[in-house]
């Protein structure tokens, strides 16, 4: 194409005013820096969000049925679980019992959330317990004459000095027994049968699992549960499944999706993503401003060439496209470099865990990077759009050059 050929020739040619070449290089660097920074920033945002979602779903289910007003448990939970298991997209419906407690061992006690799960043929295994760090999941099965089994997070095990296969671990039950002087806590001995590691510090440091039967026994409860958890085949269908469950569980219960249960945290990630895009997007405006300046100065330098082209019959639209192509080439070069650097750095930073974190503060041992190709597509499109917008004013000025005036003194 004639216009593209001239544009490439202008960009490659040695100019009398070296400052234009410098500004062109700066323009490319500016666009590349903006694209690279946005790719990396979104990779970090995606990494934290997806890692957190994975960790949350390892400990809880996609949809949870619970009481609207806590009254001591869900009545007829077996029948309700059976009905929920037949809903579309539901793979399993398992009852659960959540109880806060204090777990103590060789060291002072630690506050934990004990989750009682169903141990039966065909019952779903929580993802956190699918691959234990040590011990065996079968150890949770109640055995007459043996202490109740418990599986604790790896961090929690280190804190309380728990060792698989050894006793000495006790569960402090706040409402253990009723005496004439009031309610007194009790210490119930348990045996550690395994440890798990989810990769999320809060879960590994404050969660433990027992069988539903043992949990009810330890806390002195009847055959009750305070949650029914639905595992579904597509997490994006969670709101739809929750709505369908609400229709059959009655007015005393409510179905909540994992997104609803964790809405404050997910909303914070969404807002952070928007702020990141707006803030780092300002770098793109700097790159566009450099393109604008470079092209304005190029029009001033090339006014004689433009006049000659117009006197030879080049149309106004072709002159305009020459400078638009120049801006597009600068934007394309910067965008390509930025995408390559952004995705490359994100890949190696995630694989080799370049940025370490304090897991006790951030919940993760390192900064995760998760780059998505769809992000690269809209980032590239936005960068090119901004680059092209920066060409409109210089291209318009180029078409206003009068050949007679420009060549009068040549």
C-alpha positions as CSV (number, residue, x, y, z in Angstrom):
1,X,0.0,0.0,0.0
2,X,1.3,3.4,-1.0
3,X,0.5,5.2,2.3
4,X,2.0,2.4,4.4
5,X,5.2,2.4,2.4
6,X,5.7,6.1,2.8
7,X,4.9,5.9,6.5
8,X,7.6,3.2,7.0
9,X,10.0,5.1,4.9
10,X,9.5,8.3,7.1
11,X,10.1,6.3,10.3
12,X,13.2,4.6,9.0
13,X,14.7,7.7,7.4
14,X,17.5,9.7,9.0
15,X,16.1,13.1,9.9
16,X,17.9,16.4,10.2
17,X,16.2,16.9,13.5
18,X,17.4,14.0,15.7
19,X,15.0,15.1,18.4
20,X,12.1,13.7,16.5
21,X,13.7,10.3,16.4
22,X,14.3,10.4,20.1
23,X,10.7,11.3,20.8
24,X,9.6,8.5,18.5
25,X,11.7,6.0,20.5
26,X,10.3,7.5,23.7
27,X,6.8,7.0,22.3
28,X,7.4,3.4,21.7
29,X,8.9,2.9,25.2
30,X,5.9,4.8,26.7
31,X,3.4,2.5,25.0
32,X,5.4,-0.6,25.8
33,X,5.7,0.4,29.5
34,X,2.0,1.0,29.8
35,X,1.0,-2.2,28.2
36,X,3.6,-4.2,30.2
37,X,2.6,-2.6,33.5
38,X,-1.1,-3.3,32.9
39,X,-0.4,-6.9,31.9
40,X,1.6,-7.5,35.1
41,X,-0.8,-5.7,37.3
42,X,-3.8,-7.6,36.0
43,X,-1.8,-10.9,36.3
44,X,-1.2,-10.1,40.0
45,X,-4.9,-9.2,40.5
46,X,-6.0,-12.4,38.7
47,X,-3.5,-14.5,40.7
48,X,-4.7,-13.3,44.1
49,X,-8.3,-13.6,43.2
50,X,-8.1,-17.1,41.6
51,X,-5.8,-18.5,44.4
52,X,-8.2,-17.1,47.0
53,X,-11.2,-18.6,45.2
54,X,-9.5,-22.0,44.9
55,X,-8.6,-21.9,48.6
56,X,-12.1,-21.0,49.7
57,X,-13.7,-23.7,47.6
58,X,-11.2,-26.2,49.0
59,X,-12.7,-25.5,52.5
60,X,-16.3,-24.8,51.6
61,X,-18.8,-25.7,48.8
62,X,-20.1,-23.7,45.9
63,X,-23.6,-23.4,47.5
64,X,-24.4,-23.6,51.2
65,X,-27.8,-24.2,52.8
66,X,-28.1,-22.7,56.3
67,X,-30.7,-21.4,58.7
68,X,-31.9,-17.8,58.3
69,X,-32.0,-17.4,62.0
70,X,-29.8,-19.9,64.0
71,X,-32.0,-22.1,66.2
72,X,-29.8,-25.1,66.9
73,X,-29.7,-27.0,63.6
74,X,-31.5,-28.0,60.4
75,X,-34.5,-30.3,60.8
76,X,-34.9,-33.2,58.5
77,X,-31.6,-32.6,56.9
78,X,-31.4,-36.1,55.3
79,X,-34.6,-35.5,53.3
80,X,-33.6,-32.0,52.3
81,X,-30.1,-33.2,51.2
82,X,-31.7,-36.0,49.1
83,X,-34.0,-33.4,47.3
84,X,-31.2,-31.0,46.7
85,X,-29.0,-33.7,45.2
86,X,-31.4,-34.0,42.2
87,X,-31.2,-30.3,41.2
88,X,-29.6,-29.5,37.8
89,X,-25.8,-29.0,38.0
90,X,-25.6,-30.5,41.5
91,X,-23.1,-33.3,41.8
92,X,-23.6,-34.0,45.5
93,X,-25.3,-32.6,48.6
94,X,-23.5,-33.2,51.9
95,X,-24.4,-32.2,55.4
96,X,-21.9,-30.4,57.5
97,X,-21.5,-29.2,61.1
98,X,-19.4,-26.2,61.8
99,X,-18.3,-25.6,65.4
100,X,-15.7,-23.1,66.8
101,X,-13.4,-24.5,69.4
102,X,-10.0,-24.3,71.0
103,X,-7.4,-27.0,70.1
104,X,-4.5,-27.5,72.5
105,X,-1.5,-29.7,72.5
106,X,2.1,-29.4,73.6
107,X,1.8,-25.6,73.2
108,X,-1.0,-23.2,74.2
109,X,-4.4,-23.6,72.5
110,X,-5.3,-22.2,69.1
111,X,-8.7,-21.1,68.0
112,X,-10.1,-23.3,65.2
113,X,-13.1,-24.0,63.1
114,X,-14.0,-27.7,63.3
115,X,-16.0,-29.0,60.4
116,X,-17.8,-32.2,60.8
117,X,-18.2,-34.1,57.5
118,X,-20.1,-37.2,56.4
119,X,-17.9,-40.3,56.2
120,X,-19.8,-42.8,54.1
121,X,-19.5,-44.6,50.8
122,X,-20.1,-42.1,48.0
123,X,-19.9,-39.1,50.2
124,X,-17.8,-36.3,48.7
125,X,-14.4,-35.6,50.1
126,X,-13.5,-32.0,50.8
127,X,-10.9,-30.9,48.2
128,X,-8.5,-29.9,51.1
129,X,-8.5,-33.5,52.2
130,X,-8.2,-35.1,48.8
131,X,-4.4,-35.1,49.0
132,X,-3.2,-35.1,52.6
133,X,0.3,-33.9,53.6
134,X,0.4,-36.8,56.1
135,X,-1.8,-39.4,57.5
136,X,-5.0,-41.0,56.0
137,X,-8.5,-39.8,55.4
138,X,-9.8,-43.2,56.5
139,X,-8.6,-42.4,60.0
140,X,-11.7,-40.1,60.4
141,X,-14.1,-43.1,60.4
142,X,-15.5,-43.5,63.9
143,X,-14.2,-46.6,65.6
144,X,-15.8,-47.9,68.9
145,X,-13.4,-47.7,71.8
146,X,-11.0,-45.3,70.0
147,X,-10.6,-41.5,70.4
148,X,-12.3,-39.4,67.8
149,X,-10.0,-38.7,64.8
150,X,-9.2,-35.2,63.6
151,X,-7.3,-33.9,60.5
152,X,-5.7,-30.5,61.1
153,X,-4.0,-27.9,58.9
154,X,-0.3,-28.2,58.5
155,X,0.3,-24.7,60.1
156,X,-2.0,-25.5,63.0
157,X,-0.2,-28.8,63.6
158,X,3.1,-27.0,63.9
159,X,1.6,-24.4,66.3
160,X,0.1,-27.0,68.7
161,X,2.8,-29.6,68.3
162,X,0.4,-32.2,66.8
163,X,1.9,-35.4,65.4
164,X,0.0,-37.9,63.3
165,X,-0.6,-41.1,65.3
166,X,0.1,-39.6,68.7
167,X,-2.4,-38.5,71.4
168,X,-2.2,-35.5,73.7
169,X,-4.4,-33.2,71.6
170,X,-7.6,-31.9,73.2
171,X,-10.6,-29.9,72.0
172,X,-11.9,-27.3,74.4
173,X,-15.7,-27.2,74.2
174,X,-17.0,-23.9,75.6
175,X,-20.5,-25.3,76.5
176,X,-19.2,-28.7,77.7
177,X,-21.4,-29.5,80.6
178,X,-24.0,-28.0,82.9
179,X,-23.3,-27.8,86.6
180,X,-25.0,-26.3,89.5
181,X,-22.7,-23.3,89.2
182,X,-23.4,-22.9,85.5
183,X,-22.0,-24.1,82.2
184,X,-18.4,-25.2,82.3
185,X,-16.0,-26.0,79.4
186,X,-14.7,-29.5,79.0
187,X,-11.6,-30.9,77.3
188,X,-12.3,-33.7,74.9
189,X,-9.2,-35.8,73.9
190,X,-8.8,-36.5,70.1
191,X,-6.2,-38.3,68.0
192,X,-4.6,-36.6,65.0
193,X,-5.0,-38.9,62.0
194,X,-3.7,-36.5,59.3
195,X,-2.6,-33.1,58.2
196,X,-3.5,-31.1,55.1
197,X,-2.0,-28.2,53.3
198,X,-4.3,-26.0,51.1
199,X,-1.7,-23.4,50.3
200,X,-3.8,-20.7,52.0
201,X,-2.5,-19.7,55.4
202,X,-5.8,-18.9,57.1
203,X,-7.2,-22.3,56.2
204,X,-4.1,-24.2,57.2
205,X,-3.8,-22.4,60.5
206,X,-7.4,-22.3,61.7
207,X,-9.3,-25.3,60.2
208,X,-9.7,-28.9,61.3
209,X,-12.0,-31.8,60.1
210,X,-13.7,-34.5,62.0
211,X,-16.4,-37.0,61.1
212,X,-20.0,-35.7,61.5
213,X,-20.7,-38.4,64.2
214,X,-17.6,-37.6,66.2
215,X,-18.2,-33.9,66.0
216,X,-21.7,-34.3,67.4
217,X,-20.4,-36.5,70.2
218,X,-17.5,-34.2,71.2
219,X,-19.8,-31.1,71.3
220,X,-22.6,-33.0,73.0
221,X,-25.1,-32.5,70.2
222,X,-28.0,-34.6,68.9
223,X,-28.1,-35.8,65.3
224,X,-28.1,-32.2,63.9
225,X,-26.2,-30.2,61.3
226,X,-26.0,-26.5,60.6
227,X,-25.2,-26.6,56.9
228,X,-25.8,-28.5,53.8
229,X,-23.2,-28.0,51.1
230,X,-23.8,-28.5,47.4
231,X,-21.0,-29.4,45.0
232,X,-21.8,-28.3,41.4
233,X,-20.2,-29.0,38.0
234,X,-19.7,-25.3,37.2
235,X,-19.0,-22.6,39.8
236,X,-20.4,-19.9,37.5
237,X,-23.8,-21.7,38.0
238,X,-23.7,-21.1,41.8
239,X,-26.2,-18.3,41.8
240,X,-28.6,-20.2,39.6
241,X,-28.4,-23.3,41.8
242,X,-28.8,-21.3,44.9
243,X,-32.0,-19.8,43.5
244,X,-33.3,-23.2,42.6
245,X,-32.5,-24.5,46.1
246,X,-34.3,-21.6,47.7
247,X,-37.5,-22.7,46.1
248,X,-37.5,-26.2,47.8
249,X,-35.9,-25.7,51.2
250,X,-38.6,-23.7,52.9
251,X,-38.7,-20.3,54.5
252,X,-36.6,-21.1,57.5
253,X,-33.5,-21.9,55.4
254,X,-31.6,-20.0,52.8
255,X,-29.3,-20.9,50.0
256,X,-26.2,-18.8,49.6
257,X,-23.6,-19.1,46.8
258,X,-19.9,-18.9,47.5
259,X,-19.8,-15.5,45.8
260,X,-22.5,-14.2,48.2
261,X,-20.7,-15.7,51.2
262,X,-17.5,-13.9,50.2
263,X,-19.0,-10.9,48.5
264,X,-16.9,-8.2,50.5
265,X,-13.6,-9.8,49.5
266,X,-14.6,-10.4,45.9
267,X,-15.9,-6.8,45.6
268,X,-12.6,-5.5,47.0
269,X,-10.8,-7.4,44.2
270,X,-13.1,-6.0,41.6
271,X,-12.6,-2.4,42.8
272,X,-8.8,-3.0,42.9
273,X,-8.9,-4.2,39.3
274,X,-10.7,-1.0,38.2
275,X,-8.4,1.3,40.1
276,X,-5.4,-0.6,38.6
277,X,-6.7,-0.2,35.1
278,X,-7.4,3.5,35.6
279,X,-4.1,4.3,37.3
280,X,-1.8,2.4,35.0
281,X,-3.8,3.5,32.0
282,X,-2.5,7.0,32.5
283,X,0.9,5.7,31.3
284,X,-0.8,5.0,28.0
285,X,-1.9,8.7,27.8
286,X,1.8,9.7,28.3
287,X,2.7,7.4,25.4
288,X,-0.1,8.9,23.3
289,X,1.1,12.4,24.1
290,X,4.6,11.5,22.9
291,X,3.1,10.1,19.6
292,X,1.2,13.4,19.2
293,X,4.3,15.5,19.6
294,X,6.4,13.3,17.4
295,X,3.9,13.4,14.6
296,X,3.4,17.2,14.9
297,X,7.1,17.7,14.6
298,X,7.3,15.3,11.7
299,X,4.6,17.2,9.8
300,X,6.6,20.4,10.4
301,X,9.8,18.7,9.1
302,X,8.1,17.0,6.1
303,X,6.0,19.9,4.9
304,X,8.1,20.1,1.7
305,X,7.7,16.4,1.0
306,X,4.0,16.6,1.7
307,X,3.7,19.5,-0.7
308,X,5.5,17.6,-3.5
309,X,3.3,14.6,-2.9
310,X,0.2,16.7,-3.2
311,X,1.4,18.5,-6.3
312,X,2.0,15.1,-7.9
313,X,-1.7,14.1,-7.3
314,X,-1.7,12.5,-3.9
315,X,-5.1,12.9,-2.4
316,X,-5.8,14.5,1.0
317,X,-7.1,11.2,2.4
318,X,-3.8,9.5,1.4
319,X,-1.8,12.2,3.2
320,X,-3.9,11.8,6.3
321,X,-3.5,8.0,6.2
322,X,0.3,8.3,6.0
323,X,0.6,9.9,9.4
324,X,-2.1,7.7,10.9
325,X,-0.1,4.7,9.7
326,X,3.0,6.2,11.4
327,X,1.1,6.5,14.7
328,X,-0.3,3.0,14.3
329,X,3.2,1.6,13.6
330,X,4.6,3.3,16.7
331,X,1.6,2.0,18.8
332,X,1.9,-1.5,17.3
333,X,5.6,-1.7,18.1
334,X,5.1,-0.5,21.7
335,X,2.1,-2.8,22.2
336,X,4.0,-5.9,20.9
337,X,7.0,-5.2,23.1
338,X,4.8,-4.5,26.1
339,X,2.8,-7.7,25.7
340,X,5.9,-9.9,25.2
341,X,7.7,-8.4,28.2
342,X,4.5,-8.4,30.4
343,X,3.6,-12.1,29.7
344,X,7.2,-13.3,29.9
345,X,7.9,-11.6,33.3
346,X,4.5,-12.8,34.7
347,X,5.3,-16.3,33.7
348,X,8.7,-16.5,35.2
349,X,7.7,-14.5,38.3
350,X,4.9,-17.0,39.0
351,X,6.9,-20.1,38.2
352,X,10.0,-19.2,40.2
353,X,8.0,-17.3,42.9
354,X,10.2,-14.1,42.6
355,X,8.1,-12.1,45.1
356,X,7.9,-13.7,48.5
357,X,5.3,-12.7,51.1
358,X,4.7,-13.2,54.8
359,X,2.0,-15.8,54.8
360,X,0.7,-14.8,58.2
361,X,-0.1,-11.4,56.9
362,X,-1.1,-12.0,53.3
363,X,-2.3,-15.6,53.5
364,X,0.0,-16.6,50.7
365,X,3.7,-17.4,50.7
366,X,4.4,-15.6,47.4
367,X,2.7,-13.2,44.9
368,X,0.8,-15.3,42.3
369,X,0.7,-14.2,38.7
370,X,-2.1,-15.5,36.4
371,X,-2.1,-13.9,32.9
372,X,-5.2,-14.4,30.7
373,X,-5.1,-14.1,26.9
374,X,-8.4,-12.2,26.9
375,X,-6.7,-9.4,29.0
376,X,-3.9,-9.1,26.5
377,X,-6.5,-8.7,23.7
378,X,-8.4,-5.8,25.2
379,X,-5.1,-4.2,26.5
380,X,-3.7,-4.3,22.9
381,X,-6.9,-3.0,21.5
382,X,-7.0,-0.1,24.0
383,X,-3.4,0.8,23.4
384,X,-3.9,0.8,19.6
385,X,-7.0,2.9,20.0
386,X,-5.2,5.5,22.1
387,X,-2.3,5.6,19.6
388,X,-4.6,6.1,16.7
389,X,-6.5,8.9,18.5
390,X,-3.2,10.7,19.0
391,X,-2.7,10.7,15.2
392,X,-5.9,12.6,14.3
393,X,-4.7,16.1,15.0
394,X,-1.2,15.8,13.2
395,X,-2.8,14.0,10.2
396,X,-5.4,16.8,9.9
397,X,-2.7,19.4,10.0
398,X,-0.7,17.6,7.3
399,X,-3.7,17.9,4.9
400,X,-3.8,21.7,5.4
401,X,-0.4,22.3,3.8
402,X,-0.8,24.3,0.6
403,X,1.7,23.1,-2.1
404,X,2.1,26.5,-3.7
405,X,3.0,28.2,-0.4
406,X,5.3,25.3,0.7
407,X,7.3,25.3,-2.6
408,X,7.3,29.0,-3.3
409,X,10.9,29.6,-2.3
410,X,12.3,26.2,-3.3
